[in-house]
């Protein structure tokens, strides 16, 4: 695990040196600042507008980082041929993948924490004090981070056997499909087709369920988020990421790097 930690630290340092990350974080903080101006127009619902725009900014910026940086973690190392020198050392391929995953998740955690701090500062500026109901906003940010970790795992899986462009398309496609899991399970066509309904229901249990991470409405209105949902989402993300990373390791271990 020490070798995994070394790869993770190097990945984090490399990501931090990337100016794109700073620009994205600045853009997110700028959106939150703009929320103050919008809130001045929306008299009586300033905090609702700020929370909605803030969470949306954190989610969108995180998605951009997770997808566009994630798909290049493996491909970039192979393209620059730095992977060959690394694997020549006592570093297994699965350790390399796990380290890359951990490094990018750490980067996303730091960036998400920075954007979350910006959001709460804006809320503090508008409301002059934080309330107990603002815990729901913190939980929503935690769910966004879980979602991003899952997306990173998927992006790395596709990057192990295809090009960055296709990896972006595959990862984005799975993310969009994962937003309609419940609709797939409740699908009933006007012309009943048991085969199609069965196929969609089966896919709904295989595809990542991103609907469970969407609690923006509850966070915006200060509604309590059940502790059971927090536990379920945490376990779901850990198990799904483990399965995806194991699959990625199996694919990567059979890839001819010569």
Backbone bond lengths (Angstrom), bond angles and torsions (degrees), N, CA, C in turn:
res aa  C-N    CA-C-N  psi(-1)  N-CA   C-N-CA  omega(-1)  CA-C   N-CA-C  phi
1 X - - - 1.460 - - 1.528 112.00 -
2 X 1.338 117.06 -21.82 1.461 119.58 177.07 1.526 110.40 -64.09
3 X 1.341 116.56 -36.04 1.465 119.82 178.24 1.521 110.90 -68.49
4 X 1.328 115.83 -36.48 1.465 119.90 175.83 1.524 109.94 -62.74
5 X 1.321 116.40 -40.81 1.455 120.95 179.24 1.516 112.50 -63.77
6 X 1.338 116.59 -37.89 1.465 120.32 178.89 1.524 110.36 -64.45
7 X 1.336 116.53 -45.66 1.461 120.65 178.89 1.526 110.31 -63.06
8 X 1.335 117.32 -40.71 1.465 121.38 -179.83 1.524 110.63 -63.78
9 X 1.330 117.01 -43.77 1.468 119.81 -179.84 1.525 111.28 -63.94
10 X 1.331 116.13 -42.89 1.465 119.33 179.33 1.532 111.42 -64.47
11 X 1.342 116.34 -38.31 1.465 120.62 177.49 1.518 110.76 -64.00
12 X 1.331 116.25 -41.33 1.463 120.86 178.94 1.533 110.80 -64.48
13 X 1.319 116.62 -44.44 1.464 120.07 179.79 1.525 111.13 -63.52
14 X 1.321 116.12 -40.64 1.458 119.61 179.35 1.522 111.01 -65.16
15 X 1.331 116.46 -40.17 1.464 120.15 179.86 1.521 111.05 -67.83
16 X 1.321 116.63 -37.95 1.457 120.45 179.55 1.525 110.87 -65.12
17 X 1.328 116.71 -34.34 1.461 120.20 179.44 1.530 112.36 -74.18
18 X 1.335 116.67 -13.07 1.462 120.79 -179.46 1.526 109.21 -77.19
19 X 1.318 117.03 119.09 1.464 120.92 -177.32 1.518 112.78 -65.81
20 X 1.327 116.94 -21.09 1.467 119.42 179.63 1.514 110.61 -60.45
21 X 1.322 116.91 -38.95 1.458 120.66 -179.06 1.525 110.86 -62.84
22 X 1.325 116.61 -43.80 1.452 119.68 179.19 1.527 111.23 -63.52
23 X 1.320 116.28 -40.16 1.456 119.79 179.34 1.522 111.39 -64.06
24 X 1.337 116.26 -39.68 1.457 119.91 -179.95 1.521 111.17 -66.79
25 X 1.335 116.34 -42.56 1.465 119.66 178.47 1.530 109.96 -64.26
26 X 1.322 117.02 -42.28 1.469 120.74 177.98 1.527 110.33 -60.41
27 X 1.332 116.35 -40.66 1.462 120.13 179.35 1.521 110.83 -63.23
28 X 1.345 116.93 -40.93 1.460 120.67 179.77 1.523 110.62 -65.05
29 X 1.340 116.94 -44.47 1.455 120.07 178.90 1.532 111.12 -65.09
30 X 1.323 116.47 -33.72 1.454 120.67 177.20 1.524 110.72 -65.23
31 X 1.335 116.36 -39.27 1.461 120.22 177.75 1.525 110.93 -63.80
32 X 1.328 115.73 -38.93 1.466 118.78 178.99 1.523 110.61 -66.99
33 X 1.345 116.70 -37.60 1.455 119.69 176.75 1.525 110.47 -64.28
34 X 1.337 115.23 -37.96 1.462 119.26 177.74 1.522 111.01 -65.22
35 X 1.342 115.89 -27.40 1.459 119.46 179.20 1.527 111.36 -62.67
36 X 1.354 116.04 -30.23 1.462 119.10 177.75 1.522 110.04 -63.55
37 X 1.328 115.61 -43.90 1.466 119.83 179.60 1.525 111.21 -64.20
38 X 1.343 115.34 -41.30 1.463 119.26 178.12 1.522 110.06 -65.19
39 X 1.329 114.77 -38.07 1.456 119.33 179.81 1.515 112.79 -63.27
40 X 1.345 116.71 -32.28 1.457 119.91 177.81 1.524 111.48 -64.72
41 X 1.332 114.91 -30.37 1.465 119.29 178.54 1.523 110.38 -77.95
42 X 1.347 115.11 -38.70 1.472 120.90 -177.95 1.516 109.19 -87.04
43 X 1.299 117.00 75.98 1.462 122.04 -176.23 1.529 110.10 -64.87
44 X 1.343 115.49 127.66 1.458 121.17 178.09 1.512 114.06 95.67
45 X 1.330 117.38 -18.32 1.468 120.26 179.47 1.524 110.17 -128.97
46 X 1.337 116.25 31.60 1.456 119.90 -177.31 1.522 111.54 -59.18
47 X 1.350 116.18 -46.61 1.455 119.65 -177.12 1.526 112.00 -65.94
48 X 1.343 116.92 -33.27 1.463 119.82 177.84 1.519 111.03 -65.10
49 X 1.327 116.29 -43.59 1.461 121.01 179.92 1.519 110.65 -65.59
50 X 1.327 116.79 -42.51 1.466 121.14 -177.96 1.522 110.67 -64.61
51 X 1.318 117.07 -46.52 1.466 120.33 -179.65 1.522 110.89 -63.42
52 X 1.334 116.64 -43.23 1.461 120.45 -179.29 1.526 111.42 -62.97
53 X 1.324 117.10 -48.81 1.462 120.52 179.72 1.525 111.38 -67.33
54 X 1.328 116.27 -39.07 1.463 119.89 -179.29 1.514 112.39 -63.98
55 X 1.327 117.11 -47.82 1.466 120.73 179.08 1.524 110.87 -65.11
56 X 1.315 116.58 -37.45 1.468 119.82 177.99 1.526 110.50 -63.61
57 X 1.334 116.85 -41.84 1.461 120.47 179.23 1.522 111.21 -64.15
58 X 1.326 117.00 -44.77 1.464 120.90 179.48 1.525 110.39 -60.99
59 X 1.324 116.78 -42.44 1.458 121.01 -178.56 1.523 111.74 -67.19
60 X 1.332 117.09 -47.52 1.465 120.72 -176.60 1.524 111.02 -66.33
61 X 1.329 117.19 -45.61 1.465 120.29 -179.75 1.522 110.32 -64.44
62 X 1.332 116.51 -40.89 1.462 119.87 177.81 1.515 112.07 -62.31
63 X 1.339 116.40 -40.22 1.461 120.52 178.20 1.525 111.20 -61.99
64 X 1.331 116.58 -42.64 1.465 120.13 179.62 1.526 111.03 -61.60
65 X 1.327 115.88 -44.17 1.463 119.51 179.77 1.521 110.64 -65.80
66 X 1.348 116.55 -47.39 1.468 121.15 -175.80 1.525 111.48 -61.49
67 X 1.332 117.01 -42.54 1.463 120.06 -175.97 1.521 111.55 -77.99
68 X 1.325 116.72 -54.63 1.463 119.67 -171.96 1.525 113.00 -73.36
69 X 1.325 117.88 -31.38 1.459 119.71 175.49 1.527 110.00 -83.86
70 X 1.345 116.86 -37.63 1.461 121.03 -176.96 1.513 113.76 -62.76
71 X 1.349 117.10 -39.94 1.460 119.18 -176.72 1.530 111.80 -70.86
72 X 1.334 116.80 -17.26 1.460 119.13 -178.75 1.508 114.41 -99.27
73 X 1.339 117.55 -1.40 1.459 119.91 -176.48 1.523 112.39 -60.36
74 X 1.322 116.10 -44.83 1.460 120.51 -178.83 1.521 110.89 -88.84
75 X 1.325 116.61 -45.37 1.464 120.61 -175.78 1.530 111.36 -61.44
76 X 1.332 117.23 -39.96 1.460 120.52 -178.22 1.519 111.45 -64.02
77 X 1.338 115.45 -38.59 1.468 119.07 179.49 1.528 110.77 -66.43
78 X 1.338 116.59 -36.87 1.459 119.49 178.58 1.522 111.15 -73.77
79 X 1.333 116.11 -37.53 1.467 119.98 -178.45 1.531 111.12 -66.64
80 X 1.321 116.41 -38.72 1.467 120.30 179.01 1.528 112.50 -85.20
81 X 1.328 115.08 -5.16 1.464 122.58 179.74 1.532 113.20 63.21
82 X 1.326 116.52 20.09 1.461 119.37 174.44 1.529 111.48 -78.31
83 X 1.342 115.77 -19.06 1.455 120.18 180.00 1.524 111.30 -66.21
84 X 1.322 117.29 -34.76 1.457 120.95 -177.03 1.522 110.99 -64.48
85 X 1.326 116.49 -42.51 1.460 120.30 178.80 1.524 110.87 -67.16
86 X 1.332 115.73 -35.05 1.460 119.62 -179.31 1.521 111.42 -69.48
87 X 1.344 116.20 -44.41 1.462 119.76 -178.99 1.518 112.42 -73.49
88 X 1.337 116.75 -15.81 1.462 119.63 175.23 1.524 110.86 -69.46
89 X 1.339 115.54 -22.19 1.462 120.91 175.41 1.532 108.75 -83.85
90 X 1.331 117.39 171.68 1.478 119.35 -178.94 1.527 112.72 -71.75
91 X 1.341 115.72 60.91 1.462 121.39 177.73 1.520 107.89 -124.77
92 X 1.320 116.48 118.73 1.465 120.29 179.07 1.525 109.80 -76.33
93 X 1.312 115.36 160.51 1.460 119.37 -177.42 1.524 111.57 -65.31
94 X 1.319 117.49 -39.39 1.454 119.73 179.64 1.533 111.08 -67.08
95 X 1.320 117.02 -31.59 1.456 120.43 176.46 1.528 110.64 -68.20
96 X 1.324 115.51 -37.66 1.460 120.48 176.73 1.526 110.71 -62.39
97 X 1.336 116.76 -46.78 1.467 121.20 179.89 1.523 111.41 -63.87
98 X 1.318 116.32 -45.17 1.467 119.58 -178.95 1.520 111.01 -64.73
99 X 1.334 116.58 -38.33 1.454 119.99 177.72 1.516 112.15 -65.22
100 X 1.330 116.45 -42.54 1.464 120.52 177.27 1.529 111.01 -61.90
101 X 1.319 115.64 -43.37 1.466 120.26 178.27 1.524 110.54 -61.26
102 X 1.313 116.57 -47.94 1.461 120.42 -179.22 1.521 112.24 -63.01
103 X 1.333 116.55 -38.73 1.458 120.03 -179.95 1.515 112.85 -64.57
104 X 1.336 116.94 -42.73 1.461 119.66 -179.50 1.527 111.25 -72.65
105 X 1.333 117.40 -36.72 1.463 119.83 176.53 1.524 110.03 -64.08
106 X 1.341 116.64 -38.37 1.470 120.16 176.32 1.530 110.43 -63.08
107 X 1.328 116.18 -41.90 1.468 120.40 177.64 1.527 110.74 -61.15
108 X 1.334 116.15 -45.18 1.463 120.39 178.83 1.524 111.48 -64.20
109 X 1.324 116.52 -36.41 1.469 120.42 178.58 1.518 110.62 -63.32
110 X 1.330 116.48 -45.64 1.467 120.56 179.81 1.521 110.93 -63.91
111 X 1.339 116.63 -45.37 1.464 120.30 -179.81 1.526 111.74 -65.75
112 X 1.337 115.77 -40.96 1.465 119.46 178.99 1.520 110.60 -65.29
113 X 1.337 116.76 -39.42 1.459 120.50 178.11 1.524 110.73 -63.47
114 X 1.333 116.98 -39.43 1.466 120.62 178.66 1.524 110.76 -64.44
115 X 1.339 116.11 -44.03 1.460 119.61 179.72 1.527 111.13 -69.09
116 X 1.345 116.91 -35.57 1.464 120.14 177.28 1.522 110.57 -64.92
117 X 1.334 116.49 -40.42 1.463 120.02 176.91 1.519 110.37 -60.85
118 X 1.332 116.18 -41.38 1.463 119.72 177.15 1.514 112.20 -61.98
119 X 1.329 116.60 -40.64 1.466 120.74 179.91 1.528 111.12 -64.30
120 X 1.328 116.95 -44.20 1.465 119.68 -178.64 1.529 111.58 -70.48
121 X 1.327 116.84 -30.72 1.467 118.91 174.75 1.523 110.85 -65.64
122 X 1.329 115.91 -39.03 1.460 119.92 176.98 1.527 110.49 -64.48
123 X 1.338 116.31 -43.65 1.467 120.13 178.16 1.522 111.00 -61.90
124 X 1.328 115.42 -40.60 1.460 119.69 179.44 1.531 110.70 -65.27
125 X 1.317 116.27 -36.91 1.466 120.68 179.40 1.528 110.87 -66.59
126 X 1.337 116.41 -39.24 1.466 120.47 -176.05 1.529 111.39 -79.83
127 X 1.349 116.66 -44.60 1.466 120.11 -174.39 1.523 113.08 -94.74
128 X 1.351 116.97 -11.76 1.465 123.41 179.48 1.525 113.24 69.66
129 X 1.307 117.38 -3.99 1.474 121.24 176.02 1.528 108.62 -166.97
130 X 1.315 114.71 149.31 1.458 119.83 176.88 1.516 109.76 -91.28
131 X 1.326 115.87 148.03 1.454 121.19 -177.16 1.525 110.44 -114.25
132 X 1.310 114.91 168.28 1.460 120.11 179.77 1.529 111.59 -63.37
133 X 1.320 116.24 -32.02 1.472 120.35 -179.26 1.529 111.97 -67.18
134 X 1.345 117.02 -16.62 1.462 120.08 179.85 1.535 111.95 -70.81
135 X 1.330 116.53 -9.18 1.468 119.66 174.64 1.521 110.04 -61.37
136 X 1.331 116.49 -32.34 1.469 120.55 178.69 1.522 110.56 -61.60
137 X 1.335 117.50 -34.46 1.468 120.95 177.45 1.522 110.06 -66.07
138 X 1.323 116.27 -41.21 1.465 120.74 178.61 1.526 111.20 -63.50
139 X 1.329 116.38 -39.98 1.469 120.43 177.90 1.522 110.30 -66.31
140 X 1.332 117.17 -39.52 1.467 120.50 178.16 1.523 110.70 -61.67
141 X 1.329 117.20 -38.73 1.467 120.85 177.26 1.521 110.59 -66.43
142 X 1.325 116.99 -38.21 1.469 121.07 176.42 1.522 110.82 -62.42
143 X 1.323 117.15 -40.55 1.465 120.98 177.50 1.531 110.96 -65.21
144 X 1.324 116.62 -37.04 1.469 119.81 176.57 1.519 109.76 -61.46
145 X 1.325 116.90 -41.92 1.460 121.03 179.54 1.528 111.35 -64.94
146 X 1.335 117.77 -39.44 1.461 121.29 175.40 1.519 110.51 -60.88
147 X 1.320 115.56 -43.96 1.469 120.83 179.13 1.521 110.71 -61.35
148 X 1.311 117.10 -41.53 1.464 121.19 -179.26 1.526 111.16 -66.55
149 X 1.320 117.65 -37.90 1.468 120.78 177.82 1.522 110.27 -61.98
150 X 1.320 116.46 -40.87 1.460 120.98 178.57 1.522 111.17 -65.70
151 X 1.323 116.87 -39.10 1.459 120.71 178.91 1.525 110.81 -66.90
152 X 1.322 117.16 -39.07 1.473 120.58 177.25 1.523 110.42 -60.23
153 X 1.330 116.93 -43.88 1.462 120.64 179.12 1.521 111.02 -60.77
154 X 1.334 117.03 -43.73 1.469 120.97 178.78 1.527 111.07 -64.60
155 X 1.331 116.75 -43.25 1.464 120.65 179.94 1.526 110.85 -61.77
156 X 1.317 116.95 -39.81 1.467 120.42 179.23 1.524 111.36 -68.16
157 X 1.325 116.44 -36.49 1.466 119.61 178.01 1.517 110.68 -60.07
158 X 1.324 117.17 -48.69 1.461 120.37 -178.53 1.528 111.65 -68.63
159 X 1.337 116.49 -32.14 1.464 119.15 -179.22 1.520 112.09 -69.77
160 X 1.321 117.06 -13.72 1.472 120.51 -179.29 1.527 112.20 -77.08
161 X 1.338 117.56 -18.00 1.463 117.18 -175.67 1.532 114.34 -139.09
162 X 1.345 117.49 5.10 1.456 118.26 179.32 1.519 110.49 -145.65
163 X 1.333 116.37 -178.97 1.454 122.18 -176.36 1.534 110.48 -80.19
164 X 1.343 117.15 161.05 1.471 119.32 179.42 1.530 113.51 -57.99
165 X 1.332 117.74 -39.26 1.462 120.05 -179.19 1.522 111.27 -62.22
166 X 1.331 116.44 -47.22 1.464 119.40 178.61 1.522 110.92 -67.07
167 X 1.324 117.26 -35.18 1.463 120.52 177.54 1.522 110.84 -61.58
168 X 1.339 115.92 -41.41 1.462 120.18 177.91 1.528 110.32 -63.31
169 X 1.326 116.64 -44.27 1.469 120.58 -179.50 1.526 111.03 -64.48
170 X 1.338 117.14 -44.95 1.472 120.91 -179.08 1.537 110.60 -64.52
171 X 1.329 116.24 -45.83 1.464 119.91 -178.29 1.521 110.94 -65.35
172 X 1.325 116.76 -44.03 1.460 120.58 178.85 1.523 110.83 -63.93
173 X 1.344 116.12 -39.70 1.459 120.16 178.66 1.518 112.40 -62.38
174 X 1.335 116.37 -43.28 1.463 119.78 178.20 1.521 111.37 -65.80
175 X 1.319 115.70 -36.79 1.468 118.47 179.10 1.532 110.99 -64.78
176 X 1.323 116.18 -45.63 1.468 119.84 179.35 1.527 110.71 -63.49
177 X 1.339 116.26 -43.27 1.472 119.57 178.84 1.523 110.71 -63.46
178 X 1.336 116.74 -35.80 1.460 120.49 -179.24 1.511 114.08 -69.01
179 X 1.330 117.24 -13.69 1.459 121.19 177.12 1.528 112.35 -82.25
180 X 1.348 116.76 -9.14 1.467 120.79 -176.52 1.534 111.33 -123.06
181 X 1.325 115.57 32.92 1.464 120.12 -178.66 1.522 111.31 -62.28
182 X 1.326 116.92 -46.70 1.462 120.36 -177.41 1.520 110.95 -64.29
183 X 1.330 116.87 -38.06 1.468 120.21 177.93 1.524 110.92 -65.05
184 X 1.326 117.08 -35.82 1.464 120.85 178.07 1.528 110.85 -66.50
185 X 1.328 116.76 -36.44 1.464 120.14 -179.07 1.522 111.64 -75.07
186 X 1.328 115.55 -27.88 1.472 119.45 -178.69 1.520 112.29 -100.99
187 X 1.322 116.16 17.07 1.460 119.94 -175.36 1.532 110.81 -68.68
188 X 1.327 114.65 127.98 1.468 121.05 174.68 1.524 107.10 -139.66
189 X 1.301 116.29 109.27 1.473 119.79 -179.20 1.519 110.25 -79.44
190 X 1.319 115.16 159.53 1.460 119.59 177.49 1.518 110.77 -63.94
191 X 1.316 115.75 -36.25 1.468 120.28 173.06 1.517 107.28 -101.78
192 X 1.318 117.47 101.01 1.466 120.16 -174.58 1.523 111.85 -51.96
193 X 1.308 114.92 128.62 1.462 122.21 178.94 1.519 107.55 -133.70
194 X 1.336 117.95 91.03 1.469 120.86 -177.08 1.530 113.27 -56.78
195 X 1.324 116.77 -35.35 1.470 119.58 -179.05 1.525 110.67 -65.24
196 X 1.332 116.87 -44.81 1.463 120.75 -179.98 1.518 111.19 -67.02
197 X 1.327 115.80 -42.09 1.461 119.31 178.68 1.520 110.81 -63.33
198 X 1.330 116.65 -40.06 1.458 120.08 178.58 1.517 111.89 -66.04
199 X 1.343 116.06 -38.62 1.457 120.43 178.60 1.524 111.11 -64.11
200 X 1.342 116.69 -45.82 1.457 120.60 -179.53 1.522 111.44 -65.32
201 X 1.322 116.51 -39.10 1.471 119.38 178.77 1.529 110.36 -65.85
202 X 1.324 116.23 -40.50 1.468 118.86 177.99 1.514 111.77 -64.04
203 X 1.339 116.39 -43.08 1.465 120.12 178.81 1.526 111.59 -64.38
204 X 1.342 116.52 -32.57 1.462 119.60 -178.04 1.526 112.03 -64.71
205 X 1.340 116.64 -24.37 1.460 119.79 178.55 1.528 112.05 -92.07
206 X 1.321 117.16 -15.30 1.466 120.95 177.67 1.525 112.13 -91.59
207 X 1.340 116.16 -38.17 1.456 120.71 -178.42 1.527 110.80 -72.26
208 X 1.330 117.37 151.79 1.472 119.95 177.18 1.516 110.50 -65.93
209 X 1.316 116.10 131.92 1.463 121.38 -177.21 1.529 109.51 -90.60
210 X 1.329 116.52 95.32 1.453 120.59 -179.76 1.520 112.66 -85.61
211 X 1.328 116.77 -9.47 1.467 119.39 178.32 1.524 111.67 -65.38
212 X 1.323 116.52 -33.83 1.460 119.81 -177.88 1.518 112.90 -65.26
213 X 1.338 116.90 -19.71 1.462 120.00 -178.61 1.533 112.44 -88.57
214 X 1.313 116.65 -6.50 1.469 120.52 -176.31 1.527 110.21 -89.32
215 X 1.324 115.91 97.87 1.469 121.55 177.47 1.529 109.68 -123.50
216 X 1.329 115.68 26.96 1.465 119.73 -176.82 1.522 111.58 -61.82
217 X 1.323 117.00 -39.29 1.463 119.79 -179.54 1.525 110.98 -62.70
218 X 1.328 115.90 -43.51 1.469 119.73 179.02 1.521 111.01 -64.76
219 X 1.354 116.40 -42.66 1.463 119.72 -179.53 1.521 111.34 -66.38
220 X 1.325 117.18 -38.84 1.463 121.22 -178.34 1.520 111.68 -63.93
221 X 1.343 116.10 -38.39 1.466 120.32 -176.99 1.529 112.21 -97.65
222 X 1.347 117.24 6.60 1.456 120.29 175.09 1.511 114.72 71.27
223 X 1.333 116.75 23.55 1.457 119.47 179.37 1.528 110.51 -80.34
224 X 1.317 115.52 149.84 1.464 121.00 -178.73 1.525 110.69 -70.68
225 X 1.325 115.58 133.76 1.468 121.35 176.93 1.521 107.79 -99.41
226 X 1.333 118.14 123.67 1.474 120.90 -175.27 1.529 112.48 -57.75
227 X 1.326 114.87 140.50 1.468 119.79 177.69 1.527 110.57 -64.37
228 X 1.341 116.52 -30.30 1.464 120.12 179.27 1.518 111.08 -63.42
229 X 1.345 117.17 -35.39 1.466 120.52 178.87 1.523 110.80 -68.64
230 X 1.324 116.60 -37.07 1.472 120.37 177.33 1.517 110.26 -62.21
231 X 1.344 116.05 -45.20 1.460 120.45 -179.98 1.522 110.84 -66.11
232 X 1.320 116.95 -44.60 1.466 120.85 -178.92 1.528 111.55 -61.91
233 X 1.321 116.61 -44.60 1.468 119.81 -179.65 1.529 111.59 -66.41
234 X 1.325 116.45 -37.00 1.468 120.03 178.81 1.523 111.15 -64.81
235 X 1.333 116.23 -46.47 1.461 120.71 179.80 1.526 110.31 -66.73
236 X 1.334 116.37 -42.79 1.464 121.26 -179.71 1.527 110.74 -58.96
237 X 1.326 116.58 -45.63 1.464 120.36 -179.59 1.518 111.44 -64.46
238 X 1.332 116.50 -43.41 1.467 120.38 -179.17 1.529 111.04 -62.52
239 X 1.330 116.90 -45.09 1.468 121.17 -177.99 1.526 110.56 -68.88
240 X 1.333 116.81 -45.20 1.467 120.35 -177.63 1.526 110.43 -65.76
241 X 1.333 117.06 -42.05 1.468 120.24 177.96 1.520 110.86 -62.98
242 X 1.331 116.85 -39.85 1.467 120.70 179.28 1.524 110.75 -62.52
243 X 1.334 116.58 -42.84 1.469 120.36 179.66 1.523 110.67 -65.16
244 X 1.324 116.56 -45.09 1.468 120.63 -179.19 1.522 111.00 -64.46
245 X 1.324 117.57 -42.87 1.462 120.82 -179.35 1.527 111.80 -68.83
246 X 1.332 117.17 -34.95 1.465 120.00 175.36 1.523 110.34 -64.92
247 X 1.327 116.00 -40.53 1.468 120.09 176.51 1.522 110.52 -64.00
248 X 1.341 116.49 -43.13 1.463 120.59 178.59 1.523 111.11 -62.16
249 X 1.320 117.04 -40.35 1.464 120.69 179.38 1.525 110.94 -65.35
250 X 1.348 116.16 -39.32 1.460 119.74 178.92 1.530 110.79 -65.73
251 X 1.326 117.13 -40.96 1.472 120.93 179.09 1.521 110.35 -68.07
252 X 1.320 116.14 -44.48 1.459 120.82 -176.39 1.521 111.87 -67.70
253 X 1.333 116.72 -33.22 1.462 120.44 -179.39 1.521 112.77 -68.52
254 X 1.349 115.83 -24.35 1.469 120.63 179.70 1.522 112.38 -95.87
255 X 1.315 117.15 -1.70 1.463 119.30 -178.53 1.522 110.93 -80.58
256 X 1.320 114.62 134.03 1.467 120.94 178.80 1.535 108.69 -82.61
257 X 1.308 116.85 114.53 1.443 121.82 -176.05 1.526 113.05 -94.69
258 X 1.293 117.39 5.82 1.461 119.92 -178.61 1.533 110.15 -79.92
